[in-house]
Amino acid sequence: MRVVDKIKSVIRLISTIDRRLQKIQQSIGRLEERQLSLQEPKGFNDYEYQVTSQWGEDGLIQYLINRVEIENPIFVEFGVETYVESNTRFLLMNNNWSGLVIDGSEQNIQYIKNDPIYWQHNLKAECAFIDKNNINSLIQQNGISGDIGLLSVDIDGNDYWIWEAIDVVNPRIVICEYNSLWGAVHAVSTPYNPEFVRSDSHFSNLYYGASIKAFTELAKTKGYSLVGSNKAGNNIFFVRDDLVSNLEVVMPENTWVQSQFSEARDESGHLSFLPFLERLKLVADQPLVNLSDGKQYNISELYE
């Protein structure tokens, strides 16, 4: 057999394995859903389970879409990388939703378009570096506007400012990544910078995003209520006020979770495995916008 034929044979084998793995993932998710339906979980994050999400978002999303009426099963998610691990992939596979994913890497977008999921489902992938001036046009030019099922915001930086700017869609469920390091007392965010890249902003990789209180106050202005967070302490969930009656509305101070994952890095770029309070000291000289008064403060001034 020629080398070229061998390579093609290997590619076909890998593709077959990948399809089978996706089916196994989907089956596991369905089993998790059935098992939870036979139990009586006590709280929101007791519904967590992971299929294709990073943590337990798959289960929490399934919980919400079973309690919130969804007229248009469409999602928008950005900051998806290769979309192998994401908040909406299981929605696409298991519930046959359609949607748009956006990432700033052309390589990541090409990976998604080469994934069998791209032709098996109604998915659009857009390559763009998102800022608050282009996000609405990016969504609208892909044929999405108005009432949709879900919006997932996770770009490790300008998340607060981007959600604030979005007005072309009116999602029923919104998921935002928050920075647990900023606590639950202050409504703060990193200052808006259209060229913000988390890995370049500070060597620690800890300086990014907004607090749970910042997102909750923004949500109120947009007509949303906080209904919970995941156990990992990085994602929070909002439901539109006209649809939240079947759910318990919670306060940010009761929902905030101290993140346990040790993602802090030293100046050489290696993981430093620092405890929570030591991580905060690493970025003490960096500025945050206090959204209550619109002023910037060094982190050390806010967290003494």
MIRO-171271 format. One record per residue (C-alpha): residue in one letter; x, y, z. Coordinates in steps of 0.25 Angstrom, whole numbers. Layout:
BEGIN
resn = A&xx = X&yy = Y&zz = Z $
...
END
This chain:
BEGIN
resn = M&xx = 0&yy = 0&zz = 0 $
resn = R&xx = 5&yy = 14&zz = -4 $
resn = V&xx = 9&yy = 24&zz = 7 $
resn = V&xx = -3&yy = 33&zz = 2 $
resn = D&xx = -13&yy = 22&zz = 3 $
resn = K&xx = -8&yy = 18&zz = 17 $
resn = I&xx = -10&yy = 33&zz = 22 $
resn = K&xx = -24&yy = 33&zz = 16 $
resn = S&xx = -27&yy = 20&zz = 23 $
resn = V&xx = -22&yy = 25&zz = 36 $
resn = I&xx = -30&yy = 38&zz = 34 $
resn = R&xx = -43&yy = 30&zz = 31 $
resn = L&xx = -40&yy = 22&zz = 44 $
resn = I&xx = -39&yy = 34&zz = 52 $
resn = S&xx = -51&yy = 40&zz = 47 $
resn = T&xx = -59&yy = 27&zz = 50 $
resn = I&xx = -54&yy = 27&zz = 64 $
resn = D&xx = -57&yy = 41&zz = 66 $
resn = R&xx = -72&yy = 39&zz = 61 $
resn = R&xx = -73&yy = 27&zz = 71 $
resn = L&xx = -67&yy = 35&zz = 82 $
resn = Q&xx = -78&yy = 46&zz = 80 $
resn = K&xx = -89&yy = 36&zz = 80 $
resn = I&xx = -83&yy = 30&zz = 93 $
resn = Q&xx = -83&yy = 44&zz = 99 $
resn = Q&xx = -97&yy = 47&zz = 95 $
resn = S&xx = -102&yy = 34&zz = 101 $
resn = I&xx = -95&yy = 37&zz = 114 $
resn = G&xx = -102&yy = 50&zz = 115 $
resn = R&xx = -115&yy = 44&zz = 112 $
resn = L&xx = -113&yy = 34&zz = 123 $
resn = E&xx = -109&yy = 45&zz = 133 $
resn = E&xx = -121&yy = 53&zz = 130 $
resn = R&xx = -130&yy = 40&zz = 132 $
resn = Q&xx = -123&yy = 38&zz = 145 $
resn = L&xx = -125&yy = 52&zz = 150 $
resn = S&xx = -140&yy = 51&zz = 146 $
resn = L&xx = -142&yy = 40&zz = 156 $
resn = Q&xx = -135&yy = 47&zz = 168 $
resn = E&xx = -139&yy = 60&zz = 175 $
resn = P&xx = -126&yy = 69&zz = 175 $
resn = K&xx = -126&yy = 79&zz = 186 $
resn = G&xx = -120&yy = 91&zz = 179 $
resn = F&xx = -117&yy = 97&zz = 165 $
resn = N&xx = -103&yy = 92&zz = 163 $
resn = D&xx = -107&yy = 78&zz = 168 $
resn = Y&xx = -112&yy = 76&zz = 153 $
resn = E&xx = -98&yy = 77&zz = 148 $
resn = Y&xx = -92&yy = 67&zz = 139 $
resn = Q&xx = -81&yy = 68&zz = 128 $
resn = V&xx = -82&yy = 63&zz = 114 $
resn = T&xx = -75&yy = 73&zz = 105 $
resn = S&xx = -75&yy = 85&zz = 114 $
resn = Q&xx = -62&yy = 88&zz = 122 $
resn = W&xx = -69&yy = 86&zz = 136 $
resn = G&xx = -84&yy = 82&zz = 139 $
resn = E&xx = -90&yy = 92&zz = 130 $
resn = D&xx = -97&yy = 82&zz = 121 $
resn = G&xx = -106&yy = 77&zz = 132 $
resn = L&xx = -109&yy = 91&zz = 137 $
resn = I&xx = -113&yy = 95&zz = 123 $
resn = Q&xx = -122&yy = 83&zz = 121 $
resn = Y&xx = -128&yy = 86&zz = 134 $
resn = L&xx = -131&yy = 100&zz = 130 $
resn = I&xx = -137&yy = 97&zz = 116 $
resn = N&xx = -146&yy = 87&zz = 123 $
resn = R&xx = -152&yy = 98&zz = 131 $
resn = V&xx = -151&yy = 110&zz = 122 $
resn = E&xx = -160&yy = 110&zz = 110 $
resn = I&xx = -151&yy = 112&zz = 98 $
resn = E&xx = -158&yy = 116&zz = 85 $
resn = N&xx = -146&yy = 117&zz = 76 $
resn = P&xx = -135&yy = 107&zz = 80 $
resn = I&xx = -124&yy = 115&zz = 75 $
resn = F&xx = -111&yy = 119&zz = 82 $
resn = V&xx = -99&yy = 128&zz = 81 $
resn = E&xx = -86&yy = 124&zz = 88 $
resn = F&xx = -73&yy = 131&zz = 86 $
resn = G&xx = -59&yy = 128&zz = 92 $
resn = V&xx = -60&yy = 113&zz = 87 $
resn = E&xx = -46&yy = 110&zz = 83 $
resn = T&xx = -48&yy = 97&zz = 75 $
resn = Y&xx = -62&yy = 95&zz = 80 $
resn = V&xx = -58&yy = 81&zz = 85 $
resn = E&xx = -61&yy = 86&zz = 100 $
resn = S&xx = -72&yy = 96&zz = 100 $
resn = N&xx = -85&yy = 100&zz = 107 $
resn = T&xx = -94&yy = 98&zz = 94 $
resn = R&xx = -88&yy = 85&zz = 87 $
resn = F&xx = -97&yy = 76&zz = 95 $
resn = L&xx = -109&yy = 85&zz = 92 $
resn = L&xx = -106&yy = 83&zz = 77 $
resn = M&xx = -104&yy = 68&zz = 78 $
resn = N&xx = -114&yy = 64&zz = 88 $
resn = N&xx = -125&yy = 74&zz = 86 $
resn = N&xx = -123&yy = 78&zz = 71 $
resn = W&xx = -122&yy = 92&zz = 74 $
resn = S&xx = -115&yy = 101&zz = 63 $
resn = G&xx = -106&yy = 113&zz = 66 $
resn = L&xx = -94&yy = 121&zz = 63 $
resn = V&xx = -80&yy = 120&zz = 70 $
resn = I&xx = -69&yy = 130&zz = 69 $
resn = D&xx = -54&yy = 130&zz = 72 $
resn = G&xx = -42&yy = 139&zz = 68 $
resn = S&xx = -33&yy = 127&zz = 63 $
resn = E&xx = -35&yy = 124&zz = 48 $
resn = Q&xx = -28&yy = 110&zz = 52 $
resn = N&xx = -39&yy = 107&zz = 62 $
resn = I&xx = -50&yy = 111&zz = 52 $
resn = Q&xx = -44&yy = 102&zz = 42 $
resn = Y&xx = -44&yy = 91&zz = 52 $
resn = I&xx = -58&yy = 93&zz = 55 $
resn = K&xx = -62&yy = 93&zz = 40 $
resn = N&xx = -54&yy = 80&zz = 38 $
resn = D&xx = -61&yy = 73&zz = 50 $
resn = P&xx = -73&yy = 64&zz = 45 $
resn = I&xx = -82&yy = 72&zz = 55 $
resn = Y&xx = -81&yy = 83&zz = 45 $
resn = W&xx = -89&yy = 76&zz = 34 $
resn = Q&xx = -97&yy = 67&zz = 43 $
resn = H&xx = -104&yy = 80&zz = 50 $
resn = N&xx = -108&yy = 94&zz = 47 $
resn = L&xx = -96&yy = 101&zz = 52 $
resn = K&xx = -89&yy = 113&zz = 47 $
resn = A&xx = -74&yy = 116&zz = 51 $
resn = E&xx = -69&yy = 131&zz = 50 $
resn = C&xx = -54&yy = 135&zz = 51 $
resn = A&xx = -54&yy = 149&zz = 58 $
resn = F&xx = -47&yy = 156&zz = 69 $
resn = I&xx = -59&yy = 161&zz = 77 $
resn = D&xx = -61&yy = 175&zz = 82 $
resn = K&xx = -73&yy = 183&zz = 87 $
resn = N&xx = -73&yy = 190&zz = 73 $
resn = N&xx = -74&yy = 178&zz = 64 $
resn = I&xx = -82&yy = 167&zz = 73 $
resn = N&xx = -96&yy = 171&zz = 68 $
resn = S&xx = -92&yy = 171&zz = 53 $
resn = L&xx = -85&yy = 158&zz = 55 $
resn = I&xx = -97&yy = 152&zz = 61 $
resn = Q&xx = -107&yy = 158&zz = 51 $
resn = Q&xx = -99&yy = 155&zz = 38 $
resn = N&xx = -100&yy = 141&zz = 42 $
resn = G&xx = -116&yy = 142&zz = 41 $
resn = I&xx = -118&yy = 142&zz = 56 $
resn = S&xx = -126&yy = 153&zz = 63 $
resn = G&xx = -138&yy = 155&zz = 73 $
resn = D&xx = -142&yy = 144&zz = 82 $
resn = I&xx = -133&yy = 132&zz = 83 $
resn = G&xx = -131&yy = 121&zz = 94 $
resn = L&xx = -117&yy = 123&zz = 99 $
resn = L&xx = -105&yy = 133&zz = 99 $
resn = S&xx = -92&yy = 128&zz = 105 $
resn = V&xx = -81&yy = 139&zz = 108 $
resn = D&xx = -67&yy = 134&zz = 110 $
resn = I&xx = -55&yy = 142&zz = 104 $
resn = D&xx = -46&yy = 143&zz = 117 $
resn = G&xx = -46&yy = 158&zz = 117 $
resn = N&xx = -56&yy = 168&zz = 112 $
resn = D&xx = -68&yy = 159&zz = 115 $
resn = Y&xx = -76&yy = 169&zz = 123 $
resn = W&xx = -74&yy = 180&zz = 113 $
resn = I&xx = -78&yy = 171&zz = 101 $
resn = W&xx = -91&yy = 166&zz = 108 $
resn = E&xx = -94&yy = 180&zz = 111 $
resn = A&xx = -93&yy = 184&zz = 96 $
resn = I&xx = -101&yy = 172&zz = 91 $
resn = D&xx = -115&yy = 177&zz = 87 $
resn = V&xx = -118&yy = 169&zz = 74 $
resn = V&xx = -122&yy = 157&zz = 81 $
resn = N&xx = -131&yy = 155&zz = 93 $
resn = P&xx = -127&yy = 141&zz = 99 $
resn = R&xx = -136&yy = 134&zz = 109 $
resn = I&xx = -124&yy = 128&zz = 116 $
resn = V&xx = -110&yy = 135&zz = 118 $
resn = I&xx = -97&yy = 128&zz = 123 $
resn = C&xx = -85&yy = 137&zz = 127 $
resn = E&xx = -72&yy = 133&zz = 131 $
resn = Y&xx = -68&yy = 141&zz = 144 $
resn = N&xx = -55&yy = 143&zz = 151 $
resn = S&xx = -57&yy = 137&zz = 165 $
resn = L&xx = -44&yy = 144&zz = 169 $
resn = W&xx = -52&yy = 157&zz = 170 $
resn = G&xx = -61&yy = 152&zz = 180 $
resn = A&xx = -76&yy = 155&zz = 182 $
resn = V&xx = -76&yy = 169&zz = 189 $
resn = H&xx = -70&yy = 178&zz = 178 $
resn = A&xx = -77&yy = 180&zz = 164 $
resn = V&xx = -63&yy = 181&zz = 157 $
resn = S&xx = -58&yy = 178&zz = 143 $
resn = T&xx = -44&yy = 179&zz = 136 $
resn = P&xx = -45&yy = 192&zz = 128 $
resn = Y&xx = -50&yy = 191&zz = 114 $
resn = N&xx = -39&yy = 189&zz = 104 $
resn = P&xx = -43&yy = 185&zz = 90 $
resn = E&xx = -29&yy = 177&zz = 88 $
resn = F&xx = -30&yy = 170&zz = 102 $
resn = V&xx = -23&yy = 156&zz = 102 $
resn = R&xx = -23&yy = 150&zz = 115 $
resn = S&xx = -10&yy = 142&zz = 114 $
resn = D&xx = -3&yy = 156&zz = 110 $
resn = S&xx = -10&yy = 164&zz = 121 $
resn = H&xx = -2&yy = 159&zz = 133 $
resn = F&xx = 8&yy = 147&zz = 134 $
resn = S&xx = -1&yy = 141&zz = 145 $
resn = N&xx = -12&yy = 138&zz = 135 $
resn = L&xx = -22&yy = 143&zz = 146 $
resn = Y&xx = -25&yy = 157&zz = 142 $
resn = Y&xx = -38&yy = 156&zz = 133 $
resn = G&xx = -53&yy = 158&zz = 134 $
resn = A&xx = -63&yy = 163&zz = 143 $
resn = S&xx = -69&yy = 159&zz = 157 $
resn = I&xx = -82&yy = 152&zz = 159 $
resn = K&xx = -88&yy = 164&zz = 165 $
resn = A&xx = -84&yy = 172&zz = 153 $
resn = F&xx = -91&yy = 163&zz = 144 $
resn = T&xx = -103&yy = 162&zz = 153 $
resn = E&xx = -105&yy = 177&zz = 153 $
resn = L&xx = -103&yy = 177&zz = 138 $
resn = A&xx = -113&yy = 166&zz = 137 $
resn = K&xx = -124&yy = 174&zz = 144 $
resn = T&xx = -123&yy = 186&zz = 135 $
resn = K&xx = -125&yy = 176&zz = 123 $
resn = G&xx = -137&yy = 169&zz = 130 $
resn = Y&xx = -130&yy = 156&zz = 135 $
resn = S&xx = -129&yy = 149&zz = 148 $
resn = L&xx = -118&yy = 141&zz = 154 $
resn = V&xx = -122&yy = 126&zz = 156 $
resn = G&xx = -109&yy = 119&zz = 160 $
resn = S&xx = -95&yy = 116&zz = 157 $
resn = N&xx = -86&yy = 104&zz = 155 $
resn = K&xx = -78&yy = 97&zz = 166 $
resn = A&xx = -65&yy = 100&zz = 160 $
resn = G&xx = -67&yy = 115&zz = 162 $
resn = N&xx = -66&yy = 121&zz = 148 $
resn = N&xx = -79&yy = 121&zz = 141 $
resn = I&xx = -93&yy = 127&zz = 145 $
resn = F&xx = -106&yy = 126&zz = 139 $
resn = F&xx = -117&yy = 136&zz = 136 $
resn = V&xx = -132&yy = 135&zz = 132 $
resn = R&xx = -140&yy = 146&zz = 125 $
resn = D&xx = -150&yy = 152&zz = 136 $
resn = D&xx = -162&yy = 148&zz = 128 $
resn = L&xx = -159&yy = 134&zz = 128 $
resn = V&xx = -152&yy = 132&zz = 142 $
resn = S&xx = -165&yy = 129&zz = 150 $
resn = N&xx = -162&yy = 114&zz = 151 $
resn = L&xx = -148&yy = 116&zz = 156 $
resn = E&xx = -142&yy = 121&zz = 169 $
resn = V&xx = -135&yy = 135&zz = 168 $
resn = V&xx = -122&yy = 136&zz = 176 $
resn = M&xx = -113&yy = 146&zz = 181 $
resn = P&xx = -99&yy = 147&zz = 176 $
resn = E&xx = -93&yy = 146&zz = 190 $
resn = N&xx = -100&yy = 133&zz = 192 $
resn = T&xx = -96&yy = 128&zz = 179 $
resn = W&xx = -82&yy = 132&zz = 178 $
resn = V&xx = -72&yy = 120&zz = 179 $
resn = Q&xx = -58&yy = 121&zz = 182 $
resn = S&xx = -51&yy = 115&zz = 170 $
resn = Q&xx = -42&yy = 103&zz = 174 $
resn = F&xx = -35&yy = 101&zz = 161 $
resn = S&xx = -20&yy = 106&zz = 162 $
resn = E&xx = -18&yy = 113&zz = 148 $
resn = A&xx = -8&yy = 124&zz = 154 $
resn = R&xx = 6&yy = 124&zz = 147 $
resn = D&xx = 19&yy = 130&zz = 151 $
resn = E&xx = 27&yy = 139&zz = 142 $
resn = S&xx = 33&yy = 127&zz = 135 $
resn = G&xx = 19&yy = 123&zz = 130 $
resn = H&xx = 19&yy = 111&zz = 139 $
resn = L&xx = 7&yy = 107&zz = 148 $
resn = S&xx = 10&yy = 112&zz = 162 $
resn = F&xx = -2&yy = 105&zz = 169 $
resn = L&xx = -4&yy = 117&zz = 179 $
resn = P&xx = -16&yy = 117&zz = 188 $
resn = F&xx = -27&yy = 126&zz = 186 $
resn = L&xx = -23&yy = 138&zz = 194 $
resn = E&xx = -8&yy = 137&zz = 189 $
resn = R&xx = -14&yy = 138&zz = 175 $
resn = L&xx = -20&yy = 151&zz = 178 $
resn = K&xx = -7&yy = 157&zz = 183 $
resn = L&xx = 0&yy = 154&zz = 169 $
resn = V&xx = -9&yy = 164&zz = 162 $
resn = A&xx = -10&yy = 174&zz = 174 $
resn = D&xx = -5&yy = 186&zz = 165 $
resn = Q&xx = -14&yy = 184&zz = 154 $
resn = P&xx = -26&yy = 193&zz = 151 $
resn = L&xx = -41&yy = 189&zz = 152 $
resn = V&xx = -53&yy = 198&zz = 148 $
resn = N&xx = -63&yy = 199&zz = 160 $
resn = L&xx = -76&yy = 199&zz = 152 $
resn = S&xx = -83&yy = 206&zz = 164 $
resn = D&xx = -76&yy = 219&zz = 162 $
resn = G&xx = -69&yy = 217&zz = 148 $
resn = K&xx = -55&yy = 219&zz = 154 $
resn = Q&xx = -42&yy = 211&zz = 153 $
resn = Y&xx = -35&yy = 205&zz = 166 $
resn = N&xx = -23&yy = 197&zz = 168 $
resn = I&xx = -28&yy = 183&zz = 173 $
resn = S&xx = -20&yy = 185&zz = 186 $
resn = E&xx = -29&yy = 197&zz = 188 $
resn = L&xx = -42&yy = 189&zz = 187 $
resn = Y&xx = -37&yy = 176&zz = 194 $
resn = E&xx = -29&yy = 180&zz = 206 $
END
